[in-house]
């Protein structure tokens, strides 16, 4: 039974990161719709999808209990703003030919998480982790000095998702309840925005073609399904193993950006990516070593 759950966890993790990796294809199909409009639809239809899902699989009791804890609701208000910002920036990056920057952001994310753990959770960095984080920092500094630019999109994506993960870890609410509350908090703003922009053909579901409306409704599925797969995987397999799977998403994004969407992979990006990839190799070696040591102990 335990072995079956373990295999289920691996399958769910692969599914989550694969879906996150190919998500840009969906957003590219909506390139003529503004990032803000797509975000608004993403919020509305994620909320609807989660309500329908919880109607079938349950979870409303946890939701009622959450409303009696104002502190947790306060933290979820902050996480809803962070995830909305992350979604908006990601959609903008994909539809404005900055998919490589988005990919880099999600490669940086695990290293950023290590730093956050040290700063806010009192976790101590091991020597190899320090080396990995330093290499990533050097890559960004070289880009700043040699090319006079900072990968702002990448750093903003890594930072917003990193702080989102940190706060969600602290608030300790399950994925589906948390996502429902976050989308519920964002729902009034999203609805007001869509009503105010009804004169835009892409925002008005009354004048859109059926195909366009289905594409916009699909935003709820594209948002919710990988997150729920991730949550299911996290309860079945060790976090260290889940950490290795997280490179699948940005790797697929990278391949799509260079091969399918012909984004230029110049020297500037090459150097920064090179340092980040070296950092991730060292980071992964450290994780494997720690896991081996723990198994021996």
C-alpha positions as CSV (number, residue, x, y, z in Angstrom):
1,X,0.0,0.0,0.0
2,X,2.8,2.4,1.0
3,X,4.6,1.6,-2.3
4,X,1.4,2.3,-4.3
5,X,1.1,5.7,-2.5
6,X,4.7,6.5,-3.3
7,X,4.2,5.7,-7.0
8,X,1.1,7.9,-7.0
9,X,3.1,10.7,-5.4
10,X,5.8,10.5,-8.2
11,X,3.1,10.4,-10.9
12,X,1.3,13.5,-9.4
13,X,4.6,15.4,-9.1
14,X,5.5,14.7,-12.7
15,X,2.0,15.7,-13.7
16,X,2.2,19.0,-11.7
17,X,5.6,20.1,-13.1
18,X,4.8,19.0,-16.6
19,X,1.6,21.0,-16.6
20,X,3.4,24.1,-15.2
21,X,6.1,23.7,-17.9
22,X,3.6,23.6,-20.8
23,X,1.3,26.3,-19.4
24,X,3.0,29.0,-21.6
25,X,1.5,27.3,-24.7
26,X,-2.0,28.0,-23.3
27,X,-1.1,31.7,-22.5
28,X,0.5,32.1,-26.0
29,X,-2.9,31.2,-27.5
30,X,-4.3,34.2,-25.7
31,X,-1.6,36.6,-26.7
32,X,-4.1,39.1,-28.1
33,X,-5.7,39.4,-24.6
34,X,-4.0,41.7,-22.1
35,X,-2.2,40.1,-19.1
36,X,-4.6,41.8,-16.6
37,X,-7.7,40.4,-18.4
38,X,-6.3,36.9,-18.4
39,X,-5.4,37.2,-14.7
40,X,-9.0,38.4,-13.9
41,X,-10.4,35.4,-15.8
42,X,-7.9,33.1,-14.1
43,X,-9.1,34.3,-10.7
44,X,-12.8,34.0,-11.5
45,X,-12.7,30.6,-13.1
46,X,-10.2,29.2,-10.5
47,X,-12.7,30.2,-7.8
48,X,-15.6,28.5,-9.8
49,X,-13.5,25.4,-10.4
50,X,-12.5,25.0,-6.8
51,X,-16.1,25.5,-5.6
52,X,-17.3,22.7,-7.9
53,X,-14.4,20.5,-7.0
54,X,-14.9,20.8,-3.3
55,X,-18.6,20.1,-3.8
56,X,-17.6,16.7,-5.0
57,X,-14.5,15.9,-2.8
58,X,-15.4,17.8,0.3
59,X,-13.4,20.3,2.3
60,X,-16.0,23.0,3.2
61,X,-15.7,22.1,6.9
62,X,-12.0,23.2,6.8
63,X,-13.1,26.4,5.1
64,X,-15.6,27.1,7.9
65,X,-13.0,26.5,10.5
66,X,-10.6,28.9,8.7
67,X,-13.1,31.8,9.0
68,X,-12.8,31.5,12.8
69,X,-9.0,32.3,12.5
70,X,-8.5,35.9,11.5
71,X,-4.7,35.7,11.7
72,X,-4.6,32.9,9.1
73,X,-7.1,34.9,6.9
74,X,-4.8,37.9,7.2
75,X,-1.8,35.9,6.0
76,X,-3.9,34.4,3.1
77,X,-4.8,38.0,2.1
78,X,-1.0,38.7,1.7
79,X,-0.5,35.4,-0.2
80,X,-3.4,36.2,-2.5
81,X,-1.7,39.5,-3.5
82,X,1.7,37.7,-3.9
83,X,0.3,34.9,-6.1
84,X,-1.8,37.4,-8.2
85,X,1.4,39.5,-8.8
86,X,3.3,36.3,-9.7
87,X,0.6,35.2,-12.1
88,X,0.3,38.6,-13.7
89,X,4.1,38.9,-14.3
90,X,4.3,35.3,-15.6
91,X,1.5,35.9,-18.1
92,X,3.1,39.2,-19.2
93,X,6.5,37.6,-19.6
94,X,5.2,34.7,-21.7
95,X,3.1,36.9,-24.0
96,X,5.9,39.6,-24.4
97,X,8.7,37.2,-25.4
98,X,10.3,37.0,-22.0
99,X,9.7,33.2,-21.5
100,X,13.5,32.7,-21.0
101,X,13.3,35.2,-18.1
102,X,10.4,33.3,-16.6
103,X,12.3,30.1,-16.9
104,X,15.3,31.6,-15.2
105,X,13.1,32.9,-12.4
106,X,11.8,29.4,-11.6
107,X,15.3,28.0,-11.8
108,X,16.4,30.6,-9.2
109,X,13.4,29.9,-7.0
110,X,14.7,26.8,-5.1
111,X,17.9,28.7,-4.3
112,X,15.9,31.7,-3.1
113,X,13.8,29.4,-0.9
114,X,17.0,28.3,0.8
115,X,17.8,31.9,1.6
116,X,14.3,32.6,2.9
117,X,14.6,29.5,5.1
118,X,17.8,30.9,6.6
119,X,16.4,34.4,7.1
120,X,12.9,33.6,8.4
121,X,12.8,30.0,9.6
122,X,16.2,29.9,11.4
123,X,17.5,27.2,9.0
124,X,21.3,27.0,8.7
125,X,22.9,26.8,5.3
126,X,25.4,24.0,4.7
127,X,28.7,24.7,3.0
128,X,27.6,23.5,-0.4
129,X,24.3,25.4,-0.1
130,X,26.3,28.6,0.6
131,X,28.4,27.8,-2.5
132,X,25.3,27.3,-4.7
133,X,23.6,30.5,-3.5
134,X,26.9,32.4,-4.0
135,X,27.2,31.1,-7.6
136,X,23.7,32.2,-8.4
137,X,24.5,35.7,-6.9
138,X,27.7,35.9,-9.0
139,X,25.7,35.1,-12.2
140,X,23.3,38.0,-11.5
141,X,26.2,40.4,-10.6
142,X,28.1,39.5,-13.8
143,X,25.0,40.3,-15.8
144,X,24.7,43.7,-13.9
145,X,28.4,44.7,-14.4
146,X,29.1,43.3,-17.9
147,X,25.8,44.0,-19.5
148,X,24.4,46.8,-17.4
149,X,21.1,45.0,-16.7
150,X,19.4,43.0,-13.9
151,X,17.1,40.1,-14.7
152,X,14.2,41.9,-13.0
153,X,11.5,39.7,-14.3
154,X,13.3,36.5,-13.2
155,X,14.1,37.9,-9.7
156,X,10.5,39.2,-9.2
157,X,9.0,35.8,-10.2
158,X,11.5,33.9,-7.9
159,X,10.9,36.4,-5.1
160,X,7.1,36.6,-5.2
161,X,6.8,32.8,-5.5
162,X,9.4,32.3,-2.8
163,X,7.6,34.6,-0.3
164,X,4.3,33.0,-1.3
165,X,5.7,29.5,-0.4
166,X,7.1,30.8,2.9
167,X,3.9,32.3,4.1
168,X,1.8,29.3,2.9
169,X,4.2,27.1,4.9
170,X,3.7,29.3,8.0
171,X,-0.1,29.5,7.7
172,X,-0.4,25.7,7.3
173,X,-3.6,25.5,5.3
174,X,-4.2,22.7,2.8
175,X,-3.8,23.5,-0.9
176,X,-7.4,23.4,-2.0
177,X,-8.8,25.4,0.9
178,X,-6.0,27.9,0.6
179,X,-6.5,28.4,-3.2
180,X,-10.2,28.8,-2.7
181,X,-9.8,31.5,-0.1
182,X,-7.1,33.3,-2.1
183,X,-9.2,33.3,-5.2
184,X,-12.3,34.4,-3.2
185,X,-10.3,37.3,-1.8
186,X,-9.2,38.4,-5.3
187,X,-12.7,37.7,-6.8
188,X,-14.3,41.1,-6.2
189,X,-11.3,43.0,-7.8
190,X,-11.3,40.6,-10.8
191,X,-15.1,40.9,-11.3
192,X,-15.0,44.7,-11.0
193,X,-12.1,44.8,-13.5
194,X,-14.0,42.6,-16.0
195,X,-17.2,44.7,-15.7
196,X,-15.2,47.9,-16.2
197,X,-13.6,46.6,-19.4
198,X,-16.7,45.2,-21.0
199,X,-16.1,47.4,-24.0
200,X,-13.1,45.2,-24.8
201,X,-14.1,42.3,-27.1
202,X,-11.7,39.9,-25.4
203,X,-13.1,40.6,-21.9
204,X,-16.8,40.5,-22.8
205,X,-18.0,36.9,-22.7
206,X,-21.3,38.1,-24.2
207,X,-19.7,39.0,-27.5
208,X,-16.8,36.5,-27.6
209,X,-16.8,33.4,-29.8
210,X,-17.6,30.1,-28.0
211,X,-14.0,29.0,-28.6
212,X,-12.6,32.2,-26.9
213,X,-15.0,31.8,-24.0
214,X,-13.9,28.2,-23.5
215,X,-10.2,29.3,-23.6
216,X,-10.8,31.9,-20.9
217,X,-12.8,29.4,-18.7
218,X,-9.9,26.9,-19.1
219,X,-7.8,29.4,-17.1
220,X,-9.4,28.0,-14.0
221,X,-8.3,24.4,-14.9
222,X,-4.8,25.5,-16.0
223,X,-4.3,27.2,-12.6
224,X,-5.9,24.7,-10.2
225,X,-5.1,21.2,-11.5
226,X,-1.2,21.4,-11.3
227,X,-1.5,23.0,-7.8
228,X,-3.7,20.2,-6.6
229,X,-1.4,17.6,-8.2
230,X,1.5,19.2,-6.4
231,X,-0.4,19.1,-3.1
232,X,-1.2,15.5,-3.6
233,X,2.5,14.7,-4.4
234,X,3.8,16.6,-1.3
235,X,1.8,14.3,1.0
236,X,3.1,11.1,-0.6
237,X,6.8,11.6,-1.3
238,X,9.7,13.2,0.6
239,X,10.1,16.9,0.1
240,X,13.8,16.4,-1.0
241,X,12.5,14.2,-3.9
242,X,9.9,16.7,-4.8
243,X,12.7,19.3,-5.0
244,X,14.3,17.4,-7.9
245,X,11.0,17.4,-9.9
246,X,10.7,21.2,-9.7
247,X,13.4,21.6,-12.4
248,X,11.0,19.9,-14.9
249,X,8.8,23.0,-15.3
250,X,11.5,25.7,-16.1
251,X,13.4,23.2,-18.2
252,X,10.3,22.7,-20.5
253,X,9.8,26.5,-20.5
254,X,13.4,26.9,-21.6
255,X,13.1,24.4,-24.4
256,X,9.8,25.9,-25.6
257,X,11.3,29.5,-25.5
258,X,14.4,28.6,-27.6
259,X,13.0,26.0,-30.0
260,X,9.3,26.7,-30.5
261,X,9.1,30.5,-29.9
262,X,12.6,31.4,-31.1
263,X,13.5,33.7,-28.2
264,X,17.2,34.8,-28.5
265,X,19.6,33.0,-26.2
266,X,22.4,35.5,-26.2
267,X,25.7,35.6,-24.3
268,X,24.1,37.7,-21.5
269,X,21.5,35.0,-20.8
270,X,24.0,32.2,-21.4
271,X,26.3,33.4,-18.7
272,X,23.5,34.0,-16.1
273,X,21.9,30.6,-16.9
274,X,25.3,28.9,-16.8
275,X,25.9,30.1,-13.2
276,X,22.4,29.2,-12.1
277,X,22.6,25.7,-13.6
278,X,26.0,25.1,-11.9
279,X,24.5,26.4,-8.7
280,X,21.5,23.9,-9.1
281,X,23.9,21.0,-9.8
282,X,25.8,21.7,-6.5
283,X,22.5,22.3,-4.7
284,X,21.2,18.9,-5.9
285,X,24.4,17.1,-5.0
286,X,24.1,18.6,-1.5
287,X,20.5,17.3,-1.3
288,X,21.5,13.8,-2.4
289,X,24.3,13.7,0.1
290,X,22.0,14.8,2.9
291,X,19.4,12.2,2.0
292,X,22.0,9.4,1.8
293,X,23.4,10.4,5.2
294,X,19.8,10.4,6.7
295,X,19.1,7.0,5.3
296,X,22.4,5.6,6.7
297,X,21.6,7.2,10.1
